[in-house]
Amino acid sequence: MTDSVKNAITLKKSDPTPDAIFGHGFADEIDRYDWDEQIRLVEEATDADVRRVLAKAERNVKPLTPEELAVLISPAADAHLERMAQLSQRFTREKFGKTVSLYIPMYVSNECTNKCVYCGFNHDNPFTRTTLTLEQVKAECEAIKKLGPFENLLIVSGEYPSATGVEYLEKVLNVCRPYFHNLTIEVMPMKSVLYERLTHAGLNGVVCFQETYHRQSYKKYHPQGMKSIYEWRLNGFDRMGEAGVHKIGMGVLIGLEDWRGDLVLMARHLRYLQKKYWRTRYSINFPRMCPSESGYQPKVVMSDRELARVTFAFRIFDHEIDISYSTREKPEFRNNMMTLGVTSVSAGSQTDPGGYASCPDSLEQFEVTDERTPSEVEMQIRKAGYDPVWKDWDAIFD
């Protein structure tokens, strides 16, 4: 274990065992599920299976199981896509009304100790690194507020403990809090006590992508850095729940491994978390990978139709989760999905540190596909007969 990993997870002499380091969590459960078997659940689903699961969903008496989710993401379900879209729309409107929440990411650093083979922030990628000062963070906040009345801010950082550890993030949250009611972070996984510490600085939510649940392949994609420890990342969701984080965001990178296996295991993970941390809200995302600055090309490509089927399936599987689409997706596709199951979207996104005001030429993490302004996205939401929601959390609840 490298020094950077030890620093990141704040090892102490009182933490001598792997359990004390990683904690207990879903990593203790996941090996019960064979990867190939998860894929077989999808591959072997029949038309009769799809009809049976949709009939159960329409009765809306009992929640679907992960095995039934596997049926709905299968090729056999493609013939029932319209029926699934109607069910997805129905359940979304019942729980969320005709609304779409808007959020915006703010990248504060592209420094990273990890060597993820697919990421432009890879430690070995030779480019000038940027970590925003607190004055620059403030300038970014002010620039974002000029783009639209955003209240939902996603703070994103590479994983570099000495530059963007808990002390830095605490200061960033304190700077951002006067500008935004809802603050979410997508940063390095931490110990539970550190997540709890950040909740006192105004943290409302944490987003963390497991990237892939395939244990053997995970190491191939994350060969070095603190992210290379599979159990540490996977049990991070438990540590968020233990810390009382209000909202936990989950996701896998579509393009690393067979998305069927990843999505069935993510459904199992979601059910596990909901049972154990039932006071917490959850969101999911299905980011389709783009070529990165490191030259990585996705191993698997998911079509628009497949992404639509997956989105409908997860909405039917769970009526209350927030399903989010980023600006990776094309405008036309996002427009359609915002009325059929997606409940939050980003708008006006810059994926480079300081991209709104301070450092517009720094390296971006991924290329934005939907380049519309926030007001243009808002206009489209209203045109579809939906209400844009800029704020879904109030400081009074802190």
Backbone torsions as a table, in degrees:
resi	resn	phi	psi	omega
1	MET	NA	127.7	-175.8
2	THR	-75.5	163.6	178.1
3	ASP	-62.4	-37.0	-179.0
4	SER	-64.4	-37.1	177.5
5	VAL	-65.7	-44.4	-179.2
6	LYS	-60.3	-43.2	179.5
7	ASN	-64.9	-38.4	-176.0
8	ALA	-64.9	-36.8	-177.3
9	ILE	-99.9	9.7	172.9
10	THR	53.7	55.2	177.5
11	LEU	-65.9	141.7	177.1
12	LYS	-130.4	166.6	176.8
13	LYS	-63.4	-24.2	179.0
14	SER	-80.7	-0.2	179.7
15	ASP	-115.8	72.4	-171.5
16	PRO	-88.1	-14.8	-171.7
17	THR	-112.2	158.6	175.9
18	PRO	-57.0	-37.9	178.9
19	ASP	-62.7	-38.0	179.2
20	ALA	-67.9	-30.9	179.2
21	ILE	-77.2	-55.2	-172.2
22	PHE	-87.6	-26.2	-173.9
23	GLY	76.7	169.2	174.2
24	HIS	-89.5	150.3	179.9
25	GLY	176.1	-155.3	-174.4
26	PHE	-64.8	-21.8	176.2
27	ALA	-61.8	-24.8	176.6
28	ASP	-77.2	-17.0	-174.9
29	GLU	-102.1	-30.2	-164.3
30	ILE	-65.0	-29.7	-178.0
31	ASP	-71.6	-5.5	172.3
32	ARG	-70.2	-18.4	-174.1
33	TYR	-110.5	113.6	178.5
34	ASP	-71.5	131.7	-177.5
35	TRP	-58.6	-49.0	-178.1
36	ASP	-62.9	-32.6	178.7
37	GLU	-67.2	-35.3	177.4
38	GLN	-62.5	-39.2	179.3
39	ILE	-70.2	-38.1	178.4
40	ARG	-62.3	-35.0	177.2
41	LEU	-57.7	-34.4	178.9
42	VAL	-80.6	-47.8	-175.0
43	GLU	-62.7	-37.8	-171.5
44	GLU	-92.7	2.2	178.2
45	ALA	-65.2	138.5	-178.4
46	THR	-108.8	170.2	176.2
47	ASP	-59.6	-39.3	178.5
48	ALA	-63.5	-37.7	177.4
49	ASP	-62.6	-43.7	-179.4
50	VAL	-62.6	-45.4	179.7
51	ARG	-60.8	-40.8	-179.9
52	ARG	-64.2	-45.5	-178.4
53	VAL	-67.3	-41.1	179.2
54	LEU	-66.5	-35.6	176.7
55	ALA	-63.7	-41.7	176.9
56	LYS	-63.5	-43.2	-179.6
57	ALA	-62.3	-39.8	-179.2
58	GLU	-65.7	-33.1	176.9
59	ARG	-69.8	-28.9	173.3
60	ASN	55.1	44.4	179.1
61	VAL	-99.1	-44.1	179.7
62	LYS	-126.2	146.2	176.1
63	PRO	-64.4	152.0	176.8
64	LEU	-74.5	156.4	177.1
65	THR	-93.6	163.2	174.0
66	PRO	-56.9	-33.2	177.0
67	GLU	-64.2	-35.7	178.8
68	GLU	-76.3	-31.9	171.6
69	LEU	-59.1	-40.4	179.1
70	ALA	-59.2	-37.0	177.8
71	VAL	-63.6	-41.1	-175.2
72	LEU	-76.1	-17.4	175.5
73	ILE	-96.5	4.7	-175.8
74	SER	-79.5	160.2	173.7
75	PRO	-57.8	-30.9	179.2
76	ALA	-62.0	-26.3	-178.8
77	ALA	-78.6	-12.1	-175.1
78	ASP	-61.8	-33.8	179.1
79	ALA	-68.2	-13.8	-177.4
80	HIS	-112.1	23.2	-173.4
81	LEU	-61.6	-40.0	-179.6
82	GLU	-64.7	-42.3	177.6
83	ARG	-63.2	-40.5	177.8
84	MET	-65.0	-39.9	179.1
85	ALA	-62.4	-41.2	179.9
86	GLN	-65.9	-41.7	177.2
87	LEU	-64.9	-43.3	179.5
88	SER	-60.2	-45.3	178.9
89	GLN	-63.0	-42.2	179.8
90	ARG	-60.4	-49.7	-176.9
91	PHE	-68.9	-33.8	178.6
92	THR	-65.8	-45.5	-179.1
93	ARG	-66.9	-34.7	179.1
94	GLU	-63.3	-36.1	-176.0
95	LYS	-96.8	-32.8	-173.5
96	PHE	-115.4	-8.5	-172.8
97	GLY	69.2	-165.1	178.6
98	LYS	-94.7	69.8	-177.8
99	THR	-132.8	154.4	171.9
100	VAL	-136.2	124.2	178.7
101	SER	-83.8	144.6	179.6
102	LEU	-113.7	136.8	175.3
103	TYR	-139.0	168.1	179.6
104	ILE	-140.9	137.3	177.4
105	PRO	-86.6	147.4	172.1
106	MET	-128.8	111.1	178.7
107	TYR	-82.4	127.5	-178.8
108	VAL	-107.6	-15.4	179.0
109	SER	-161.0	143.6	170.6
110	ASN	-115.2	15.7	172.3
111	GLU	-75.1	138.6	-175.8
112	CYS	-156.4	138.1	177.1
113	THR	-89.5	-9.9	-176.7
114	ASN	-82.2	158.9	178.2
115	LYS	-122.8	45.9	179.1
116	CYS	-59.6	126.3	-169.6
117	VAL	-69.3	-16.9	-174.5
118	TYR	-102.0	-3.0	-168.4
119	CYS	-107.3	137.8	176.7
120	GLY	-66.2	-21.1	178.8
121	PHE	-85.2	4.8	178.0
122	ASN	-42.3	133.3	-176.0
123	HIS	-54.7	-31.6	-177.1
124	ASP	-88.3	-3.0	179.6
125	ASN	-73.5	117.6	-173.1
126	PRO	-79.4	94.2	173.1
127	PHE	-150.4	163.9	-179.2
128	THR	-72.5	125.6	-178.1
129	ARG	-85.8	150.6	-178.3
130	THR	-133.3	127.8	168.4
131	THR	-126.6	124.0	-174.4
132	LEU	-70.2	141.5	168.8
133	THR	-74.9	167.2	179.1
134	LEU	-65.5	-32.3	175.5
135	GLU	-65.7	-39.3	177.7
136	GLN	-68.3	-37.3	175.9
137	VAL	-59.3	-44.5	178.4
138	LYS	-61.4	-41.6	178.7
139	ALA	-63.7	-38.4	176.7
140	GLU	-62.5	-44.9	179.3
141	CYS	-57.9	-45.5	-178.8
142	GLU	-66.3	-37.3	178.0
143	ALA	-67.4	-39.9	179.1
144	ILE	-63.6	-42.3	-178.7
145	LYS	-63.6	-24.0	176.4
146	LYS	-76.4	-20.5	179.9
147	LEU	-77.0	-27.8	-177.2
148	GLY	172.0	167.7	-176.2
149	PRO	-78.9	49.2	-179.1
150	PHE	-62.0	138.4	171.0
151	GLU	-123.3	-9.9	-179.6
152	ASN	-106.9	107.5	-176.9
153	LEU	-113.5	130.9	174.2
154	LEU	-105.5	114.6	-179.8
155	ILE	-93.8	121.5	-173.3
156	VAL	-119.3	139.8	179.2
157	SER	-147.7	149.5	166.6
158	GLY	-66.6	170.7	-176.2
159	GLU	-99.4	95.2	-177.9
160	TYR	-140.9	89.7	-169.4
161	PRO	-54.7	-39.2	-176.5
162	SER	-71.3	-23.7	-178.8
163	ALA	-102.3	-36.4	-173.9
164	THR	-129.9	43.5	177.1
165	GLY	-76.8	-169.4	-173.4
166	VAL	-62.7	-34.1	179.8
167	GLU	-64.1	-44.2	178.2
168	TYR	-64.2	-46.4	-177.9
169	LEU	-63.8	-36.6	177.4
170	GLU	-60.7	-43.2	178.5
171	LYS	-66.9	-39.3	178.3
172	VAL	-62.3	-44.7	178.7
173	LEU	-60.7	-41.2	179.8
174	ASN	-65.1	-33.7	176.7
175	VAL	-70.2	-40.7	-174.4
176	CYS	-78.2	-26.8	-171.7
177	ARG	-56.3	-40.7	179.4
178	PRO	-64.9	-18.8	-176.3
179	TYR	-95.3	-26.5	-171.9
180	PHE	-135.4	142.2	178.7
181	HIS	-83.5	-27.8	-174.8
182	ASN	-123.4	115.4	-177.6
183	LEU	-116.8	123.7	178.6
184	THR	-122.9	145.8	178.6
185	ILE	-118.6	147.2	170.1
186	GLU	-129.2	91.0	-171.1
187	VAL	-139.4	-166.8	179.0
188	MET	-64.8	142.3	173.3
189	PRO	-60.5	148.4	-175.9
190	MET	-132.7	173.1	171.0
191	LYS	-72.9	156.6	-176.7
192	SER	-56.7	-41.5	-177.2
193	VAL	-63.9	-29.8	179.1
194	LEU	-76.5	-37.5	172.8
195	TYR	-59.7	-44.8	-179.9
196	GLU	-61.5	-40.8	178.1
197	ARG	-58.2	-41.7	-178.5
198	LEU	-70.9	-26.9	176.1
199	THR	-62.4	-29.6	178.6
200	HIS	-76.1	-13.0	176.2
201	ALA	-97.8	8.0	176.2
202	GLY	107.7	6.0	-179.6
203	LEU	-69.6	130.0	176.9
204	ASN	-106.2	-35.8	-174.2
205	GLY	-146.1	160.5	176.6
206	VAL	-132.2	131.9	173.3
207	VAL	-109.2	133.6	176.7
208	CYS	-147.1	124.0	175.4
209	PHE	-92.4	127.8	173.8
210	GLN	-69.7	-17.0	-179.2
211	GLU	74.6	-64.6	170.1
212	THR	-148.5	144.8	176.9
213	TYR	-88.4	-4.9	-179.6
214	HIS	-72.2	106.3	-171.5
215	ARG	-58.9	-45.1	-176.2
216	GLN	-68.8	-42.3	-178.6
217	SER	-74.3	-24.8	-178.1
218	TYR	-53.9	-44.6	-178.7
219	LYS	-65.8	-31.9	179.1
220	LYS	-65.0	-38.8	-178.9
221	TYR	-81.9	-20.7	-177.2
222	HIS	-129.2	71.1	-170.3
223	PRO	-71.7	-28.5	-176.9
224	GLN	-145.8	158.5	-178.0
225	GLY	100.2	170.1	-176.2
226	MET	-64.6	-23.4	-180.0
227	LYS	-70.7	-12.7	-177.8
228	SER	-72.2	-12.8	-178.2
229	ILE	-87.9	102.3	-174.7
230	TYR	-56.3	-49.0	-175.5
231	GLU	-65.4	-37.2	-179.6
232	TRP	-61.9	-43.5	-179.4
233	ARG	-71.8	-45.1	-175.7
234	LEU	-64.0	-40.9	179.7
235	ASN	-78.2	-4.3	176.5
236	GLY	-59.1	-33.0	-179.9
237	PHE	-66.0	-37.5	174.6
238	ASP	-63.2	-40.3	-179.3
239	ARG	-66.6	-33.7	174.3
240	MET	-64.0	-44.9	179.4
241	GLY	-62.6	-42.7	179.2
242	GLU	-62.2	-32.2	-178.6
243	ALA	-80.1	-6.3	-179.9
244	GLY	77.4	26.0	176.0
245	VAL	-60.1	132.6	-173.1
246	HIS	-64.6	-39.2	-176.3
247	LYS	-141.4	133.3	-179.4
248	ILE	-116.4	126.9	177.9
249	GLY	-103.5	133.6	-177.4
250	MET	-120.5	161.2	175.0
251	GLY	178.1	161.1	171.7
252	VAL	-125.4	155.2	177.0
253	LEU	-85.9	114.5	178.9
254	ILE	-76.3	111.0	-178.5
255	GLY	139.3	-18.2	179.5
256	LEU	-77.9	-59.6	-178.9
257	GLU	-127.2	-177.6	178.4
258	ASP	-58.2	113.7	-173.7
259	TRP	-64.8	-20.6	179.2
260	ARG	-65.1	-45.3	178.0
261	GLY	-65.3	-43.0	-178.9
262	ASP	-62.8	-41.4	-175.2
263	LEU	-74.1	-35.0	175.9
264	VAL	-66.1	-40.9	178.6
265	LEU	-69.8	-32.9	175.6
266	MET	-66.1	-36.4	176.2
267	ALA	-63.9	-40.4	176.9
268	ARG	-64.4	-41.2	179.3
269	HIS	-63.3	-44.0	179.4
270	LEU	-59.5	-46.9	179.9
271	ARG	-62.3	-39.9	177.6
272	TYR	-59.4	-48.2	-178.1
273	LEU	-66.4	-41.2	-179.0
274	GLN	-62.7	-36.2	178.7
275	LYS	-71.1	-39.0	-174.2
276	LYS	-85.1	-37.5	-177.7
277	TYR	-123.5	69.6	-168.3
278	TRP	-74.9	-13.3	177.4
279	ARG	-81.6	-13.5	-174.7
280	THR	-85.9	144.2	171.9
281	ARG	-88.9	156.4	-176.6
282	TYR	-133.3	148.9	173.6
283	SER	-134.6	156.2	178.2
284	ILE	-134.5	156.2	-178.7
285	ASN	-145.6	148.4	179.7
286	PHE	-125.0	67.2	-177.3
287	PRO	-68.3	124.3	175.6
288	ARG	-86.3	128.7	-173.0
289	MET	-67.9	144.8	173.7
290	CYS	-113.7	157.7	172.9
291	PRO	-56.0	140.8	-176.0
292	SER	-107.3	171.5	177.3
293	GLU	-62.4	-22.3	179.7
294	SER	-79.9	-4.0	178.1
295	GLY	91.7	5.0	-177.4
296	TYR	-70.9	137.4	175.1
297	GLN	-112.9	134.7	-179.3
298	PRO	-56.3	141.4	178.7
299	LYS	-77.0	-34.5	-176.0
300	VAL	-128.3	140.5	178.2
301	VAL	-114.3	129.9	176.4
302	MET	-104.7	128.6	-179.5
303	SER	-76.7	165.0	176.0
304	ASP	-58.9	-41.6	-178.8
305	ARG	-64.3	-39.7	178.1
306	GLU	-66.6	-40.6	178.0
307	LEU	-64.5	-38.4	176.4
308	ALA	-62.1	-44.2	-179.9
309	ARG	-62.3	-42.0	178.4
310	VAL	-63.8	-41.6	179.7
311	THR	-63.0	-47.2	178.4
312	PHE	-61.4	-41.9	-177.6
313	ALA	-61.6	-43.8	-179.0
314	PHE	-70.4	-32.7	175.7
315	ARG	-66.9	-40.7	177.6
316	ILE	-67.6	-34.9	178.4
317	PHE	-66.5	-40.5	-178.3
318	ASP	-144.1	115.0	-173.3
319	HIS	-77.7	-18.4	-170.0
320	GLU	-103.4	-11.1	-179.9
321	ILE	-70.4	147.4	172.3
322	ASP	-82.7	124.6	177.2
323	ILE	-107.2	121.9	-170.6
324	SER	-116.2	141.7	172.5
325	TYR	-120.6	134.8	177.8
326	SER	-94.7	-179.0	179.0
327	THR	-77.6	8.0	169.0
328	ARG	-62.3	-32.9	-173.7
329	GLU	-84.6	153.7	-177.8
330	LYS	-68.6	148.3	-178.5
331	PRO	-55.4	-45.5	-176.6
332	GLU	-62.9	-40.4	-179.4
333	PHE	-68.1	-43.2	178.4
334	ARG	-63.1	-39.6	178.9
335	ASN	-56.8	-45.7	-178.6
336	ASN	-67.5	-43.5	-173.9
337	MET	-74.1	-21.5	179.4
338	MET	-66.4	-17.1	178.2
339	THR	-104.5	2.0	-173.2
340	LEU	-124.1	0.3	179.6
341	GLY	161.1	-26.2	178.1
342	VAL	-75.2	135.8	-175.9
343	THR	-117.2	-10.7	175.1
344	SER	-147.8	144.4	179.8
345	VAL	-139.8	149.5	171.8
346	SER	-86.5	160.0	-179.6
347	ALA	-152.0	144.1	178.3
348	GLY	66.2	25.8	-169.0
349	SER	-71.2	139.4	165.4
350	GLN	-116.9	131.0	-175.9
351	THR	-108.9	26.3	175.9
352	ASP	-125.9	145.7	-180.0
353	PRO	-59.9	128.3	179.3
354	GLY	76.0	16.9	-173.3
355	GLY	-68.0	-18.3	-179.3
356	TYR	-87.0	-28.7	-175.8
357	ALA	-151.9	-40.9	-164.8
358	SER	-87.7	-45.4	-174.0
359	CYS	-138.4	68.3	-172.9
360	PRO	-64.8	-11.6	-177.9
361	ASP	-105.4	10.4	178.9
362	SER	-74.3	162.6	-175.1
363	LEU	-68.4	131.3	176.6
364	GLU	-87.7	153.6	-178.4
365	GLN	-77.3	-41.1	175.5
366	PHE	-148.0	159.4	-177.2
367	GLU	-81.2	130.4	178.1
368	VAL	-76.6	134.3	178.2
369	THR	-99.1	-40.1	177.5
370	ASP	-91.7	100.9	-175.0
371	GLU	-98.3	14.1	178.9
372	ARG	-65.8	152.2	175.6
373	THR	-73.4	160.5	176.2
374	PRO	-56.3	-38.2	-180.0
375	SER	-67.0	-33.4	177.2
376	GLU	-69.1	-38.7	176.2
377	VAL	-66.1	-42.9	177.9
378	GLU	-58.8	-43.2	-179.5
379	MET	-61.5	-40.1	179.7
380	GLN	-66.7	-39.4	178.0
381	ILE	-61.5	-45.2	179.0
382	ARG	-65.9	-37.9	178.9
383	LYS	-60.6	-32.9	179.7
384	ALA	-80.1	-0.1	179.6
385	GLY	86.1	17.3	-180.0
386	TYR	-111.0	162.2	178.5
387	ASP	-103.6	126.7	174.2
388	PRO	-74.8	135.2	179.7
389	VAL	-115.0	115.2	-179.1
390	TRP	-90.4	-13.9	-173.9
391	LYS	-145.7	126.5	177.5
392	ASP	-130.1	18.6	-178.1
393	TRP	-152.2	139.1	-177.0
394	ASP	-121.4	144.1	-178.7
395	ALA	-59.1	-22.4	-179.1
396	ILE	-62.1	-23.0	-178.7
397	PHE	-87.3	-7.0	-178.3
398	ASP	-71.7	NA	NA
